Amino acid sequence: MKKLTTEEINTALASLKGWTINENSIEKKYVFKDFNQAFGFLSRIALYSEKVNHHADWSGVYNKVNIKLSTHDAGGVTQTDIDFAKVIDTYL
């Protein structure tokens, strides 16, 4: 997988609401009504991650979820991460 340039990442993020670039990853913070909604969201992402064998760095505290995406083998953000971000946003 080819690591995207900063320009390519910024172009892709223009179509993704709330995602930002941070060093070698893209990230987004979500806030849900309660723990159950946040946990359900994480569960759906986990199932998709396993299916495509691409795993996010994430953390969750009560109703807040932080997600970082990067392709470690490529040393940064690839098209796979952009595509994964699009899928994650469909789980809202």
C-alpha positions in Angstrom: 0.0 0.0 0.0 1.2 3.5 -0.9 1.4 6.1 1.8 -0.6 9.2 0.8 0.9 12.6 0.6 -0.4 15.4 2.9 -2.1 16.9 -0.1 -3.9 13.7 -1.0 -5.0 13.2 2.6 -6.4 16.7 2.9 -8.2 16.3 -0.4 -9.8 13.0 0.8 -10.7 14.5 4.2 -12.6 17.3 2.5 -15.4 14.7 1.9 -15.2 13.3 5.5 -16.9 15.4 8.2 -14.9 15.8 11.4 -11.8 13.8 10.4 -8.5 15.5 10.9 -4.9 14.8 10.0 -2.5 14.3 12.9 1.1 13.4 12.1 0.9 9.9 10.5 -2.8 9.3 11.1 -6.2 10.6 10.6 -8.5 10.8 13.6 -12.0 11.7 14.8 -13.7 12.0 18.2 -17.3 10.9 18.7 -19.6 11.6 21.5 -22.7 9.4 22.1 -25.8 9.6 24.3 -24.5 7.0 26.7 -22.1 4.1 27.2 -24.3 1.6 25.4 -24.4 3.6 22.2 -20.6 4.1 22.3 -19.9 0.5 23.0 -22.3 -0.7 20.2 -20.5 1.7 17.8 -17.1 0.2 18.8 -18.5 -3.3 18.4 -19.7 -2.7 14.9 -16.3 -1.2 14.0 -14.5 -4.2 15.5 -16.5 -6.7 13.4 -15.7 -4.7 10.2 -12.0 -4.4 11.2 -11.7 -8.2 11.5 -13.5 -8.7 8.2 -11.0 -6.4 6.3 -8.0 -7.2 8.5 -7.3 -3.5 9.2 -7.5 -2.3 12.8 -7.9 1.1 14.2 -6.2 2.6 17.2 -9.1 3.6 19.5 -10.1 4.5 23.0 -13.4 4.8 24.7 -14.5 6.3 28.0 -18.1 6.2 28.9 -19.8 7.9 25.9 -16.7 9.2 24.1 -14.8 7.3 21.4 -11.5 8.5 19.8 -10.3 6.7 16.6 -7.0 7.0 14.8 -6.4 5.3 11.5 -3.1 4.7 9.8 -1.4 1.8 8.0 1.6 0.8 10.1 3.2 -1.1 7.3 3.2 2.0 5.1 4.3 4.3 7.8 1.2 6.6 7.5 -2.2 7.1 6.0 -3.2 5.1 2.9 -6.3 4.8 0.8 -7.3 1.9 3.0 -7.6 4.3 6.0 -9.6 6.8 4.0 -12.0 4.0 3.0 -12.2 2.7 6.5 -13.1 6.2 7.8 -16.0 6.4 5.3 -17.3 3.0 6.5 -16.9 4.0 10.2 -19.1 7.1 9.6 -21.9 4.9 8.1 -22.1 3.2 11.5 -23.4 6.3 13.3 
